[in-house]
């Protein structure tokens, strides 16, 4: 079975693991800019990361047997306001690159004023350049999630950004109905600190009316077999009795169509 991993930090994964994913059926992936850096980084670090995504990462992907697309944004942890402004000033020219299919991951995690300001700037650029967005939201056990999620949606509405062009990633079991009610895409990020594969599979099976809005991704997963979370969800769906066409829809067709990827 084929799949597209629409949120995969390929720059943090060894080539041999990526090639295993290809052998498991990964035909394409989207590498988003991370929402945070460990420590303090300057604008040059962000710009070099974007250059790597558009250059080496995309070229290496082809040698490993899959297509890599890029989603750009300024991390909202680990970059100060001055350096963030420098990066934002460079984004317009890079958003015109053929491989750049989205902006993200953008959004909020703890609800600081800096997060909110940067989120607004990202949304304005995404609207200007007609890009969908990959939203970072607090993970399933984050205590601030109940307060921050409504802030994310409020800013989207205030900026007049079409919510149907948003993927609300890092979905937790307790917030699935809320995410579905927004009108945006439901991002089932399946990795060690987010949603396990079996609940993700069950959600797809038990909500046939929401299958047009579901995108399954791994984000990163972790080490070893945790890199292979999307195939694990696909296997769980198969073992639970879901038909092949539906599995293909949520794991391949939905991300392809939402991000307008030039794939069959």
C-alpha positions in Angstrom: 0.0 0.0 0.0 1.2 3.5 -0.9 1.3 6.5 1.4 2.5 10.1 1.6 3.9 11.3 5.0 2.8 14.9 5.1 4.8 15.8 8.2 8.1 14.1 8.3 11.3 15.8 9.5 13.6 14.0 7.0 16.6 16.1 8.0 16.5 14.3 11.4 16.4 10.7 10.0 19.2 8.6 8.6 19.0 7.7 4.9 18.8 4.0 5.6 15.6 4.5 7.6 14.1 6.7 4.8 14.8 4.0 2.3 13.1 1.5 4.5 10.0 3.8 4.5 10.2 3.8 0.7 10.2 0.0 0.6 7.2 0.1 2.9 5.3 2.2 0.3 6.2 5.9 1.0 6.0 7.6 -2.4 6.4 11.2 -1.1 6.8 13.3 2.0 6.6 16.9 3.1 9.4 18.2 5.3 8.2 21.1 7.5 10.3 23.6 9.3 10.4 22.6 12.9 8.4 24.7 15.4 11.4 24.9 17.8 15.2 24.9 18.0 17.0 23.6 21.0 19.0 26.6 22.4 19.2 30.0 20.7 19.7 30.1 16.9 20.2 33.1 14.6 18.6 34.0 11.2 21.5 32.4 9.3 20.7 29.0 10.9 17.1 29.2 9.7 18.1 30.3 6.2 20.7 27.4 6.0 18.0 25.0 7.1 15.6 26.2 4.3 18.5 26.0 1.8 19.1 22.4 2.9 15.4 21.5 2.5 15.3 22.9 -1.0 18.6 21.5 -2.1 20.2 18.5 -0.4 17.1 17.0 1.2 15.1 17.2 -2.0 17.9 15.7 -4.1 18.7 13.0 -1.6 15.1 12.0 -1.5 15.1 11.3 -5.3 18.2 9.0 -4.9 16.3 7.1 -2.2 13.2 6.7 -4.3 10.6 9.2 -3.1 9.6 12.8 -3.8 10.2 15.4 -1.2 8.2 18.6 -0.9 8.9 21.5 1.5 6.9 23.6 4.0 8.6 26.7 5.3 8.3 28.8 8.4 10.3 30.5 11.2 10.5 28.4 14.4 8.7 30.1 17.2 11.0 28.7 19.9 14.8 29.3 19.8 14.7 32.4 17.5 14.5 35.9 18.8 12.2 38.6 17.3 15.0 40.4 15.4 16.2 37.2 13.7 12.6 36.1 13.1 12.0 39.4 11.2 15.0 38.8 9.1 13.8 35.4 8.1 10.3 36.6 7.4 11.7 39.1 5.0 13.3 36.3 3.0 10.2 34.1 2.9 8.4 35.8 -0.1 11.1 34.8 -2.6 11.4 31.3 -1.3 7.6 30.7 -1.3 7.8 30.9 -5.1 10.0 27.8 -5.3 8.4 24.9 -7.0 9.0 22.5 -4.2 7.4 24.7 -1.5 3.9 23.5 -1.2 2.9 24.9 2.2 3.8 27.0 5.2 4.5 25.4 8.5 4.7 24.1 11.0 3.2 27.3 12.3 0.8 27.9 15.2 1.1 28.1 18.9 2.2 25.9 21.8 2.2 27.9 25.0 0.3 31.0 24.0 2.9 33.7 24.3 2.6 37.1 22.7 5.6 36.3 20.4 4.0 33.0 19.3 0.8 34.9 18.4 2.6 37.7 16.6 4.7 35.3 14.5 1.6 33.1 13.8 -0.2 36.2 12.4 2.8 37.1 10.2 2.9 33.5 8.8 -0.8 33.4 8.1 -0.6 36.7 6.2 2.2 35.4 4.0 0.4 32.1 3.4 -2.7 34.0 2.4 -0.7 36.3 0.0 1.0 33.4 -1.6 -2.0 31.0 -1.6 -0.3 28.3 0.5 -2.0 25.8 2.8 -0.6 25.7 6.3 0.5 22.9 8.7 -0.5 23.9 12.2 1.5 22.9 15.3 -0.9 22.6 18.2 -0.1 21.4 21.8 0.4 17.7 22.1 -2.1 15.3 23.6 -0.9 15.5 27.2 0.1 19.2 27.2 -1.9 20.8 30.1 -2.1 24.1 28.2 -3.9 22.6 25.2 -7.4 23.4 26.4 -6.5 27.1 26.5 -4.2 27.4 23.4 -6.3 25.5 20.8 -9.1 28.2 20.9 -6.5 30.9 20.6 -5.1 29.2 17.4 -8.6 29.2 15.8 -9.4 32.7 16.9 -6.2 34.1 15.2 -7.0 32.2 12.0 -10.5 33.7 12.0 -9.2 37.2 12.9 -6.7 37.1 10.0 -9.3 35.9 7.6 -7.3 32.9 6.6 -9.5 30.1 5.2 -9.7 27.4 7.9 -10.3 24.7 5.3 -6.7 25.3 4.1 -5.3 24.4 7.6 -4.1 21.0 8.9 -4.6 20.9 12.6 -1.8 18.6 13.4 -0.9 16.7 16.6 -4.5 15.7 17.2 -5.3 14.1 20.5 -8.2 11.8 21.2 -9.9 14.4 23.4 -9.8 17.1 20.8 -10.7 15.2 17.6 -14.3 16.5 17.6 -13.2 20.0 18.2 -10.8 19.8 15.3 -13.4 18.3 13.0 -15.8 21.1 13.9 -13.4 23.8 12.8 -13.8 22.8 9.1 -10.0 22.3 8.8 -8.1 19.0 8.1 -7.6 16.7 11.0 -3.9 15.8 11.3 -3.4 12.5 13.0 0.3 12.8 14.0 1.2 9.3 15.1 4.4 9.2 17.1 5.6 8.4 20.6 4.4 11.6 22.3 1.2 12.0 20.3 -1.4 9.6 19.0 -0.8 5.8 19.0 -1.4 3.9 15.8 -4.4 1.8 17.0 -6.6 4.8 18.1 -5.7 6.6 14.9 -6.9 3.6 12.9 -10.1 3.3 15.0 -10.9 7.0 14.4 -10.8 6.5 10.7 -12.9 3.3 10.9 -15.5 4.8 13.3 -15.9 8.2 11.5 -16.7 7.5 7.8 -18.2 11.0 7.5 -14.9 12.6 8.4 -12.6 10.6 6.0 -12.4 13.5 3.5 -10.8 15.6 6.3 -8.2 13.1 7.7 -4.5 13.2 7.0 -2.2 10.7 8.8 1.4 11.6 9.3 4.3 10.4 11.6 6.0 13.8 12.3 9.2 12.0 13.2 8.3 9.3 15.6 11.6 8.6 17.3 14.2 5.9 16.9 13.9 2.5 15.4 10.5 1.2 14.5 8.8 4.5 15.6 9.9 5.9 12.3 7.4 3.6 10.7 4.2 4.9 12.3 2.2 5.5 9.1 2.7 1.9 7.9 1.7 0.8 11.4 -1.6 2.7 11.2 -2.2 1.3 7.7 -1.6 -2.2 9.0 -3.9 -1.6 11.9 -6.6 -0.4 9.6 -6.2 -3.4 7.4 -6.3 -5.8 10.4 -9.4 -4.0 11.7 -11.1 -4.8 8.4 -10.9 -1.4 6.5 -10.9 -1.7 2.8 -7.8 -0.9 0.7 -9.5 2.1 -1.1 -10.3 3.9 2.1 -6.8 3.3 3.5 -5.4 4.8 0.2 -7.7 7.8 0.6 -6.6 8.9 4.0 -2.9 8.0 3.6 -2.3 9.0 0.0 -5.1 10.8 -1.8 -6.0 13.3 1.0 -2.5 14.7 1.5 -1.9 14.7 -2.3 -5.0 16.7 -3.0 -4.8 19.0 0.0 -1.3 20.1 -0.8 -1.8 19.9 -4.6 1.1 17.6 -5.0 2.0 16.8 -8.6 1.6 13.1 -8.2 -0.7 10.5 -9.8 
